[in-house]
């Protein structure tokens, strides 16, 4: 990714970085929008009834967010109980807006039982807010056109359904993020405040998510070669993924994976504990 990419930054430029085209999210959103208006509910009224904010409802209706199971099940009886939403939801594409080099990893990620991520450039895509994803997407040239931008943001937000504790089995997540990434202020203070609130919420609501901050001042550091991701499949095979400017590489070689696992284990011991990391996030939020 020139952050461009895929998961975390996403600008998606020429040659190989173009996202796959999919209208499924936009079509589903248009149906929700039409049915909501048909029953005479505003976005805010509908959001209150289904337990989501009007902004989340807008994101679903505009095709920017993958509706989770709770959204579909709560919306269905409010919108006529036709079964249309339940039948359509399994066919929604999660691939729109992902860079071509990221697709193979995204397919592994979707079924993984363990996912480990170390990031020193941007907040991982699975933890981004819509505003942060938008800010990052607009930071790195070339600028996307409006359609590309919305596709990439929608793809990133859709992938966050993987965090759900209701998945069977729930995926076990470990994130290690550099403190400097959180202090950078990408998008400005308002975006950063929302991001920190979101991170605290994810950590406190998801017992399957472990989040650690790598402090800025650290005399020893096992991640100096850059970001890394590791995934364990349901049959307990491990894969890794590394990414750079305009490219990404899926790693299946056991020797390489063993080396990255050793590095990640060392990073976990060097970063702040999950408890201390949560405390730091709250202090950072309070200081804004």
N, C-alpha and C positions, 0 to 999 in steps of 0.2 A: 503494500500500500504506500503509496506516497502519502500516506495515511489514507490514501486513496482507496482505498481498497474496498474493502471487503467488509471487514468486520468493524474495524475501529474508526477509520477515518473516512474513507469513501469519497473519492472524487470521481473515479472511473473515467479515464480519458480514452485516448484512441488506442488502436491496436490491441486486441485481446482483453482490454479492460471493460468493454461494453457489457452492461448487464443483460441477462436474459429478459426477454419481453414476456410479461404475464399480466393478464387483465383480471385474474380471478379475484384478487382482493378488492379491486375497484368495482367489479360487478357485484360482489357480495355487499359492499358498502352502499352501493346505489340502491340495492333491494331494501336494505335496512332503512335507508333514508326515505324511500318511497312509502314503505309500510308505516313508518313512524308518523309521517305527515298524514297518511290516510286515516290513522286513528286519532289524529289531532293533538299529538304531544309535541311540545318543544324539546330541543335537545336537553335542556336542563331538567325538565319534568321527567323525560324518559331516563336520563342518567340517574336521577334520584330513585326511580323505581327499580332499576337494575343494579344499583349500587356502584356506579361508575361516574366520574366527573363528566361534565358536558364536553370538556376538551377531549377526553378519551372517546366519547361517542362520536365527536367530530372526526377524530383520527380514523376510527373504524369506517365511518361513512365515506370518507374521502380516500379510503384504500391505503392509508399510511400505517395501520396497525392490524396485526393478526388478532381476530377476536378469540379469546380463550373460551374454554368449555363453559365456565360460569356465565359469561356474557351471553352465549348462545342459548343456554338453558333458561336464563331469566328473561331474555328478550322474546323468546318464542311465544309464550302465552300472552304477552302484552301486545304482540303484533299480529294477532289473529289465530295463533296456534295452528298454522297450516302445515307445519313440518318442513317448510322450505329451508329455513335456516339450518335446522339439524341435518338435513340431507346435503346441503351445499357445503357446510363447514369442513368435512373431511377432504374435500377436493381443492381446498385453497392451496395455492402454491406458496412456498416459503423461499423460492429462489429468485424472484424478481429483484433486481437491483444489486445482486452479488456479482463481483468481478469474476471473470471466467476462471482465473487461477485459484479462486477460493471455493469453487463449487464442490470439488471432491472432498475437501475438508468439511464443508457444511453438511454433506451427506453423512459423514462419519459422526460429526458432532450431534446430529439429530437423534442418534440411537445410542450414544455413548453412556456408559454407567458412571464414568469418572472423567472429569475435565479439569485440567490444571492450566493456568494462564499466568505468565509473568509478562508485565508490560511496563516499558519505560518511556513511551512516546505519548500515548493517549489513554484515556479510560477505556477498558475493553468494551466492545460493542454490546455485549450482553448486559452491561451495567449502565449504558448511556441513557440520558433523557432525550426526548425529541429535540429540545432546544440545543443541547450539547451536540447531538449528532448533526444538526443543521449547521452549527457554528464550525465544527471540524470539517464538514464537507465543503464549506465555502472558503476554507483557509488555504487550500493547496491548489495551485493552478494545474490544469486549465479549469475554469469554472464550468460546472455542469449547466445544461439548460434546465428549465423548471421541471420538465417531465422526468428527466434523469435524476434530479435532486430528490423529488418525491419518491421515486422508485427506490433509491438507495436508503432513504430514511425509513420507508415502509419495511424494507427487507431487514434492516437492523432491529427495528422494534419488534417485528414478527418473531425473530429468533429468540427473544426474551421469554417466550412461552416455555422454553426449555428449562427455565428456573423453577417451574411449578413443582411444589411438593406433592401434588396429586398424581404426577406421572408414576407409572409402575414399571420398574422401581424408580424412585426419584434419582436424578443424576446427582452425584457428589461433586461439588464445585470447590476448587481452591483458586483464589485470585491473589496475586502479589503485585502491587502497583507502587511505583516510585512516588514518594511524597512530592517531588517537584512537579509531577503531572497534575496533582490535585491543587497545587499552589499556583499554577500557571495563570489561572483566571480565564481560560478559554471561553470566549463569548461574552465576557464581562461579569460583573458581580452578581447580577440577577440570575444569569445562567449557572454560575458557580454555586450560588445558594441553593437553587433548585436541585442541582446535581448532588450536593452534599446531603441534602434532605432525602433524596432518592436513595443514595447509597446506605444511609443509616436505616431507612425503611426496609430495604432489601435484606440487609444483614439481620435485622431484628425479626423479620417475618419468615425468613427462610432458614430453617435449621440445617438444610443441606448446603448452605453457602458459607464458606470460610473466607474471610477477607483480611489480608495483612498489608500493612504499609511498610515499604522499605524506606527507612529514614534517610534524609538527604546526607547527613554526616554519618558515614559508615566506613571504618578503615579497611574492612574486608568485604568483598562482594563477589558472589559466584556468577552473577549475571552480566558481566561486562561485555560479553559477546553479543548481547541484544535480546530481544523478546523471544519467548518460546511458548509453545502450547503442546500439551500431551493429552491423549485421549485413550481410554480403555473401552473396548467394545464389549458387548454382552457375552462373547465367548472368551473374554479376558486376554485378547490380543491388544498390544499397545501400538499406537501410531503417534507421530509428532508432526509439527508443522512450523515452518519458519517463513518469514516474510520480509521483503525489502522493497525498494523502489520499483514499482510496476511489475512485481513478480512474487510468487510464493512457491514453496516446495513442500510436498508431502513426503514424510520420512517413514520408511517401513523397515529399514535395516536395524536388526536387534542391537548391534554394537553402538550405532549412533543413538538409538533410543535409550540404551543403558547409560550412556554418557550424559544425556540430557536429564534423565531421571536423577542421576547423582547431583547434577547442578541444581535441579529444582529442590531436591531435599536440602541441600546446603542453603539455598535461598530462604527456605521456610525457617531454618534455624537462625538466620541472620536478620530477618524482618522482625518488626514488632509483633507481639502476640496478637491474636484476634481481639482480645479484650482491650489491650492498649491501643490497637488500631482504631477500634470503635470510639474509644475515648478521644483520640486525636481528631477524628472526623467531627465529633461534636464540638470540640474546642475550636476547630477551624471554622465551623459554621457559625458559632457564637461570635467569632471575631469579625465577621462580615457585616 
